[in-house]
Amino acid sequence: MQIHGFNKTTLLDYPEHIAATVFTGGCNFRCPFCHNGELVLDPGCQSLIPEEEVLSYLKKRQGILQGICVTGGEPTLQRDLRAFLQKIKELEYPIKLDTNGYMPGVLWELLQEHLIDYVAMDIKASRDNYARAAGLPHIDISRIEESIGILKSSGIPYEFRTTVVKGIHRVEEFEDIGKWIAGCPAYYLQNYEENENCLYRMIQTAECDDVKPGGVDPFGAFSKEELEQMEELARKYVGKVVLRGVE
């Protein structure tokens, strides 16, 4: 298991749990607004953390930590993910998986083997806007739809979430997203925040372009009023819609 980061204690990553978070490297998406650009583009630039070191810490913290979050990058790309989760389960920890949902077969297998207890899946955008939000020329949207269906029938707690980015999204598309994920227990809208580790900045720097094309950032945050409009549209179909990053 290639572990590129390890947060030993968090109150944010796993709802209602004191947790530790494991970060994997690599991703099959290239979302330009991603805050973990190094993990996506060049995970090898960061030193690997030995799996044994992580498991040893988790064993020592039994009875104190209440769960483990596995995130990325995209964890479902890791060939050793299943074996790693089995080792965590042997320590009797509940596991939360963060995923972009593009590997529904892996998601299904982990659920069938009872290796995950909570899933947070990104919904990058509406169907028509998905490839652009994911930073890809083309996307097989059926794979996203399959993962949505798997979670809806899984019987475990899960959430969908969207990082909302001005320059990528439109207010109106959140009605389409709401219809798409109707019936889910929770949908979180996270307002975009500019960050020097954003993937688009790293790509521009690598290509020796200006970090700000034309002197202007290509992406930005929506206003509180705009986010509330998105929330209202999605709430027609989803009972619990929560705004994050709103002042």
C-alpha positions as CSV (number, residue, x, y, z in Angstrom):
1,M,0.0,0.0,0.0
2,Q,1.5,3.3,-1.1
3,I,0.8,5.8,1.7
4,H,1.9,9.4,1.0
5,G,0.4,11.1,4.0
6,F,-0.9,10.3,7.4
7,N,-2.9,12.6,9.7
8,K,-2.8,11.0,13.1
9,T,-5.9,12.8,14.5
10,T,-8.8,14.6,12.9
11,L,-12.3,15.6,13.9
12,L,-13.3,16.6,10.4
13,D,-12.7,13.7,8.0
14,Y,-15.1,11.0,9.5
15,P,-18.4,12.3,10.7
16,E,-18.9,11.9,14.5
17,H,-15.6,10.1,14.9
18,I,-12.2,10.9,16.2
19,A,-10.2,9.5,13.3
20,A,-6.9,9.2,11.6
21,T,-6.6,9.8,7.9
22,V,-4.4,7.9,5.4
23,F,-3.6,9.6,2.1
24,T,-2.8,7.6,-1.1
25,G,-1.2,9.0,-4.2
26,G,-2.3,9.1,-7.9
27,C,-5.7,9.8,-9.4
28,N,-7.5,9.0,-12.6
29,F,-9.1,12.5,-12.7
30,R,-7.4,15.8,-13.2
31,C,-9.8,18.2,-11.6
32,P,-8.1,21.6,-12.1
33,F,-9.3,22.9,-8.8
34,C,-8.0,19.9,-6.8
35,H,-6.1,21.0,-3.6
36,N,-4.0,17.8,-3.5
37,G,-2.2,18.6,-6.7
38,E,1.1,16.9,-5.6
39,L,-0.7,13.7,-4.8
40,V,-2.3,13.7,-8.2
41,L,0.5,14.7,-10.5
42,D,3.6,13.6,-8.7
43,P,3.0,11.4,-5.7
44,G,6.6,10.1,-6.0
45,C,7.9,13.5,-4.9
46,Q,6.7,12.7,-1.4
47,S,8.3,10.1,0.8
48,L,6.3,6.9,1.3
49,I,5.2,6.2,4.8
50,P,5.7,2.5,5.6
51,E,2.4,0.6,6.0
52,E,3.8,-1.1,9.1
53,E,4.4,2.3,10.7
54,V,0.8,3.3,10.2
55,L,-0.6,0.0,11.4
56,S,1.6,0.1,14.5
57,Y,0.3,3.6,15.4
58,L,-3.3,2.5,14.9
59,K,-2.8,-0.5,17.1
60,K,-1.4,1.7,19.9
61,R,-4.4,4.1,19.6
62,Q,-7.1,1.4,19.9
63,G,-9.7,2.6,22.3
64,I,-8.8,6.2,21.6
65,L,-9.3,6.6,17.8
66,Q,-12.8,5.8,16.6
67,G,-12.3,5.3,12.9
68,I,-9.9,5.5,9.9
69,C,-10.5,7.6,6.8
70,V,-8.7,6.5,3.6
71,T,-8.5,9.3,1.0
72,G,-6.2,10.5,-1.8
73,G,-5.6,11.0,-4.6
74,E,-7.9,8.1,-5.5
75,P,-7.6,5.2,-3.1
76,T,-9.5,2.7,-5.4
77,L,-6.5,2.8,-7.8
78,Q,-4.3,1.1,-5.1
79,R,-3.7,-2.6,-5.9
80,D,-3.1,-3.3,-2.2
81,L,-6.2,-1.4,-0.9
82,R,-8.2,-4.5,-0.1
83,A,-5.4,-6.1,1.9
84,F,-4.7,-2.9,3.7
85,L,-8.3,-2.4,4.7
86,Q,-8.4,-6.0,6.0
87,K,-5.5,-5.2,8.3
88,I,-7.3,-2.2,9.6
89,K,-10.4,-4.2,10.2
90,E,-8.4,-6.7,12.2
91,L,-7.8,-3.8,14.6
92,E,-11.6,-3.4,14.8
93,Y,-11.7,0.1,13.3
94,P,-14.6,1.3,11.2
95,I,-13.4,2.7,7.9
96,K,-14.5,5.6,5.8
97,L,-13.5,5.7,2.1
98,D,-13.3,8.9,0.1
99,T,-13.6,8.2,-3.7
100,N,-14.5,9.8,-7.0
101,G,-16.6,6.8,-7.9
102,Y,-14.9,6.0,-11.1
103,M,-14.0,2.4,-10.1
104,P,-17.4,1.0,-9.3
105,G,-16.1,-2.6,-9.4
106,V,-13.6,-1.9,-6.6
107,L,-16.3,-0.1,-4.6
108,W,-18.7,-3.1,-5.0
109,E,-16.0,-5.6,-3.9
110,L,-15.1,-3.6,-0.8
111,L,-18.7,-3.4,0.2
112,Q,-19.4,-7.1,-0.4
113,E,-16.5,-7.9,1.9
114,H,-17.6,-5.5,4.6
115,L,-14.3,-3.6,4.5
116,I,-15.9,-0.1,4.5
117,D,-18.4,1.4,6.8
118,Y,-19.0,4.9,5.3
119,V,-18.3,6.3,1.9
120,A,-18.0,9.9,0.8
121,M,-18.2,10.1,-3.0
122,D,-17.5,13.2,-5.0
123,I,-20.1,14.3,-7.5
124,K,-18.0,16.6,-9.7
125,A,-20.8,18.3,-11.6
126,S,-23.9,17.6,-13.6
127,R,-23.7,14.9,-16.3
128,D,-23.1,17.3,-19.2
129,N,-20.4,19.2,-17.3
130,Y,-18.7,16.2,-15.7
131,A,-15.7,15.8,-18.0
132,R,-14.8,19.4,-17.7
133,A,-15.0,19.4,-13.9
134,A,-12.9,16.2,-13.8
135,G,-10.3,17.7,-16.1
136,L,-10.7,15.0,-18.8
137,P,-11.4,15.2,-22.5
138,H,-14.0,12.4,-22.2
139,I,-15.6,10.5,-19.4
140,D,-17.6,7.3,-19.1
141,I,-20.5,8.7,-17.1
142,S,-22.0,5.2,-16.7
143,R,-19.2,4.4,-14.2
144,I,-20.3,7.3,-12.0
145,E,-23.9,6.3,-12.3
146,E,-23.1,2.7,-11.3
147,S,-21.3,3.9,-8.2
148,I,-24.2,6.1,-7.2
149,G,-26.5,3.1,-7.6
150,I,-24.2,0.9,-5.6
151,L,-24.2,3.3,-2.7
152,K,-27.9,3.8,-2.8
153,S,-28.4,0.1,-2.3
154,S,-25.4,-0.5,0.0
155,G,-27.2,-0.3,3.4
156,I,-24.2,1.7,4.8
157,P,-24.0,5.4,5.6
158,Y,-22.7,7.5,2.7
159,E,-22.7,11.0,1.4
160,F,-22.3,12.8,-1.8
161,R,-20.3,16.1,-2.1
162,T,-19.4,18.7,-4.6
163,T,-16.6,21.3,-4.5
164,V,-18.4,24.3,-6.0
165,V,-16.2,26.3,-8.3
166,K,-17.0,29.5,-10.1
167,G,-15.6,29.0,-13.6
168,I,-16.7,25.4,-13.6
169,H,-20.2,25.2,-12.3
170,R,-23.5,27.1,-12.9
171,V,-26.1,27.7,-10.2
172,E,-28.8,26.1,-12.4
173,E,-27.0,22.7,-12.7
174,F,-27.6,21.9,-9.1
175,E,-31.2,21.0,-9.9
176,D,-30.0,18.4,-12.3
177,I,-27.5,17.1,-9.7
178,G,-30.3,17.0,-7.1
179,K,-32.5,14.9,-9.5
180,W,-29.5,12.6,-10.2
181,I,-28.7,11.8,-6.6
182,A,-32.3,12.0,-5.3
183,G,-32.8,9.8,-2.2
184,C,-29.3,10.1,-0.8
185,P,-29.0,10.7,2.9
186,A,-26.7,13.8,2.7
187,Y,-25.3,16.1,0.1
188,Y,-22.5,18.6,0.9
189,L,-21.6,21.6,-1.1
190,Q,-18.1,22.9,-0.4
191,N,-17.3,26.4,-1.6
192,Y,-14.0,26.6,-3.5
193,E,-11.0,28.2,-1.9
194,E,-7.9,29.2,-3.8
195,N,-4.7,27.3,-2.8
196,E,-1.2,27.3,-4.0
197,N,-1.3,23.5,-4.3
198,C,-4.3,23.7,-6.7
199,L,-3.6,21.3,-9.6
200,Y,-4.1,24.0,-12.3
201,R,-1.4,26.1,-10.8
202,M,1.1,23.2,-10.8
203,I,0.3,22.3,-14.4
204,Q,0.8,25.9,-15.5
205,T,4.1,26.2,-13.6
206,A,5.3,22.9,-15.1
207,E,4.5,24.3,-18.6
208,C,6.3,27.5,-17.8
209,D,3.1,29.6,-18.2
210,D,2.0,32.3,-16.0
211,V,0.3,31.0,-12.8
212,K,-2.5,33.5,-13.5
213,P,-3.4,33.5,-17.2
214,G,-3.9,37.0,-18.3
215,G,-3.3,38.1,-14.7
216,V,-6.6,36.6,-13.6
217,D,-7.4,33.5,-11.6
218,P,-9.5,31.2,-13.7
219,F,-11.5,30.0,-10.8
220,G,-13.2,31.5,-7.8
221,A,-15.7,31.1,-5.0
222,F,-19.5,31.7,-5.3
223,S,-21.2,34.2,-3.0
224,K,-23.3,33.0,-0.1
225,E,-26.5,34.0,-1.9
226,E,-25.5,31.8,-4.9
227,L,-24.6,28.9,-2.7
228,E,-28.0,29.2,-1.0
229,Q,-29.7,29.1,-4.4
230,M,-27.8,25.9,-5.2
231,E,-28.8,24.5,-1.8
232,E,-32.5,25.3,-2.5
233,L,-32.4,23.6,-5.9
234,A,-30.8,20.4,-4.6
235,R,-33.1,20.3,-1.6
236,K,-36.1,19.7,-3.8
237,Y,-34.7,16.1,-4.2
238,V,-32.3,15.6,-1.3
239,G,-33.5,16.0,2.2
240,K,-30.2,17.0,3.8
241,V,-28.1,19.6,1.9
242,V,-25.3,21.2,3.9
243,L,-23.1,24.2,2.8
244,R,-19.5,24.2,3.8
245,G,-17.0,27.1,3.6
246,V,-19.8,29.8,3.8
247,E,-19.2,32.8,6.0
